[in-house]
Amino acid sequence: MLKYMAEHSWRDEIRAVEVDKETESSVWISGRRRPKIAQSATFHDTWDEAHAYLTAIADGEVMRCRSALDHAKSRAGNIKRMKRPADQSN
């Protein structure tokens, strides 16, 4: 049976793999058991499902980076607006 493995690590890709056996939580490839959902790879029934999964991961990363950038800009603005206390001459 054919499954699509979505790898999300340093190199994002989708590969078709031949699966010997499947359960609800695992697949067997060349006699070796692999979890369907792991840290760096997931197995899907269609290429479109695998693509949607990788897209969701990438969109989440963009949102986290955007939030971090907004936080950094806010912090930089707060620092730039700091005023020297009146009792300090330097």
C-alpha positions as CSV (number, residue, x, y, z in Angstrom):
1,M,0.0,0.0,0.0
2,L,1.2,3.5,-0.8
3,K,1.6,6.3,1.8
4,Y,3.0,9.7,1.6
5,M,5.7,10.6,4.1
6,A,5.9,14.3,5.0
7,E,9.4,15.1,6.4
8,H,9.6,18.4,8.3
9,S,13.1,18.9,9.4
10,W,16.0,20.9,7.9
11,R,14.7,19.6,4.5
12,D,11.0,19.6,3.9
13,E,9.8,17.1,1.4
14,I,7.0,14.6,0.6
15,R,7.9,11.1,-0.6
16,A,5.7,8.2,-1.7
17,V,6.6,5.1,0.3
18,E,5.5,1.5,0.1
19,V,4.1,0.4,3.4
20,D,3.9,-3.4,4.2
21,K,1.4,-3.1,7.1
22,E,-0.5,-0.4,8.9
23,T,-2.2,0.1,12.3
24,E,-3.8,3.1,13.8
25,S,-0.5,4.4,15.1
26,S,2.2,2.7,13.1
27,V,3.4,1.7,9.6
28,W,5.9,-1.0,8.6
29,I,8.3,-0.2,5.9
30,S,10.7,-3.0,4.7
31,G,9.8,-4.9,7.9
32,R,10.6,-2.1,10.3
33,R,8.0,-0.4,12.4
34,R,7.7,3.4,12.3
35,P,5.2,5.6,14.2
36,K,2.7,7.4,11.9
37,I,3.4,10.6,13.7
38,A,6.9,11.4,14.8
39,Q,8.9,14.5,15.5
40,S,10.3,14.8,12.0
41,A,8.0,12.7,9.8
42,T,4.3,11.8,9.4
43,F,2.5,9.4,7.1
44,H,-0.6,10.3,5.2
45,D,-3.0,8.6,2.8
46,T,-2.7,11.3,0.1
47,W,-0.1,13.8,-1.2
48,D,-2.6,16.6,-0.6
49,E,-3.0,15.6,3.1
50,A,0.8,15.5,3.5
51,H,1.1,18.9,1.8
52,A,-1.6,20.4,4.0
53,Y,0.3,19.1,7.1
54,L,3.6,20.7,6.0
55,T,1.8,23.9,5.0
56,A,0.2,24.1,8.5
57,I,3.6,23.7,10.1
58,A,5.1,26.4,8.0
59,D,2.2,28.8,8.6
60,G,2.6,28.2,12.4
61,E,6.3,29.0,12.2
62,V,5.5,32.2,10.3
63,M,3.0,33.2,12.9
64,R,5.5,32.5,15.7
65,C,8.2,34.5,14.0
66,R,5.9,37.4,13.3
67,S,4.9,37.5,16.9
68,A,8.5,37.4,18.0
69,L,9.3,40.2,15.6
70,D,6.4,42.3,16.9
71,H,7.6,41.7,20.5
72,A,11.2,42.6,19.6
73,K,10.0,45.8,17.8
74,S,7.9,46.8,20.9
75,R,10.9,46.2,23.2
76,A,13.2,48.2,21.0
77,G,10.7,51.1,20.9
78,N,10.4,51.0,24.7
79,I,14.2,51.1,25.1
80,K,14.5,54.0,22.6
81,R,11.8,56.0,24.5
82,M,13.6,55.7,27.8
83,K,14.4,59.0,29.5
84,R,17.4,59.7,31.6
85,P,16.4,60.3,35.2
86,A,16.7,63.9,36.3
87,D,19.1,63.1,39.2
88,Q,21.8,61.5,36.8
89,S,24.1,63.7,34.8
90,N,25.9,61.0,32.7
